[in-house]
Amino acid sequence: MATTDPNQAPAPFPRESLVTLSHVIYALHAFSALSGLLSPALILTAFLSGWPSIIAVILNYVKRSDVRRTWLDSHFGWQIRTFWFALLWLIAGGVAFVTVLGIPIAIALWIGTGIWVFYRIVRGWIRLTEAKSMPL
């Protein structure tokens, strides 16, 4: 049984199909992010605008009630927050980009956010493989 915190009681173990779905969602996010790395697009823009990531975040919202009170709930929250915070940083970079002095800041912000997205996907997927919850 997986636990969410060493000080808490074990969380119920989710159905195997939901664990598989969580792997699929991480794979969809990873595919979008990698397509940005392997194309002229930034990782961040490919992650946010790629169909795989959009489908993944929709799946997160549609299936979130099925994972409530299990350790998978933390992964769904992690994936959803990754998507929306990445969008927030894309917009912040866009605001900075409208000024000449802000262009280098925007580019650095977008590249940094792309690296952060990769980190979140890898860290989450590893913890999922270990059947461990994600921190809040």
N, C-alpha and C positions, 0 to 999 in steps of 0.2 A: 504494500500500500504506500502510495506517495503521500508526503506531507507538505503542507504549504509553509510551515514554520516549525522549527524544532520544539517550540513552546506550545504548539497547538495540537489538538487531536488530529489523527489522520483524516484527510478528506476522502470522500467516496471515490472509488476508482471509476472513471468514465467508461462508457461502452467503447470497444475496440474500433468501431466504425468512426467514432468521433476523434480518436487518436489519429487514425489514418487521415481523416479530413484535415486535421491540424497540420500534418505533414504536407498534404497537398497545398494548403494555404501558404505555408512557408515556401514551398517550391514555386508557387505562382509569384510570390513577392520576389524571390531570388531570381527567377527568370526575367522579370521586368528590370530589376536592378542590373543584372549582368548584361542585358541587351543595351543598356546605357553605357556600360563600360566598353562594349565591343562595337559601338556605333559612334557617329559624330555627336549624338545627344549626350547630355550630362546624365550621370547615374540618377540624379534626383529627378529630372524631368521624365526620364524613361520609367522610373519607379512610380511616379504619380500619374502619368498619363497612359502608361501601358495597360492594355486590356487585362493582362493577367493580374496585375495588382488591383485594378478596379473590381474585377470578379472576386478576388480574394477578400477584399474589405466588405463587399456585399455579403459573401458567405459568412464572414465573421458576424455581421449583424443579424443575418437570418438564423444562424445556428447558435447564437450566444445563449439563448434561453435553455438549450439542450445541455450546455456544459456548466450551468450554474451549480454552485456548491461542489464542484470538482476542481482538481488542480489545473484542469485545462482552461478554466475561466480566466486564470491569470495570463495564459498565453493569448487568448482572444483579446483581452484588454491590451496586452503588450503590442500585438499586431495592429490593433485599431489606433492606439496612441502613436505608434511609429508612423503610420500613414498620415494622420492629421497633423502631427508636429512637423513632419517633413513638408507638408503643404504650407504650414505657417512660415517655416524658414524660407521656402521658395518665394512666398509673397514678400517677406521682409527683404530678401535679396532683390526682388523686383523694385521695391520702393527705393532701395539704395542705388539701384542701377540707373535711375532716372537722372541722377546728377553725375557729372564727369568725375568728381572726386570719389563718388560711391561705387563706381564700376569695379575697381579692384576689391573693394570690400564685398560687393555682391558675388563676385566670382569666387572669392575665398569662402564665403558663407555657403555657396552652393556646393562647392567641392567638399567642404567639411561636413555638410549635411549628407552628402552622398556616402562618405566614409562612415558616418554615424548610422545611416540606414543599413549598410553592409554589416556593421558590427551588431546591430539589433537583430538582423535576420540570422546571422551565424550563432550568436549567443542564445537566442530563443530556440533555434532548431536543435542545438546541442542539448539544452536543458529538456526539451521535449523528448529527445532520444533517450535521455536518462530518466524519464518519467518524473521530472521535478517541475515544480511551479516556478513562475517568474516573480521577481520582487515587484512590489507596487512602486 
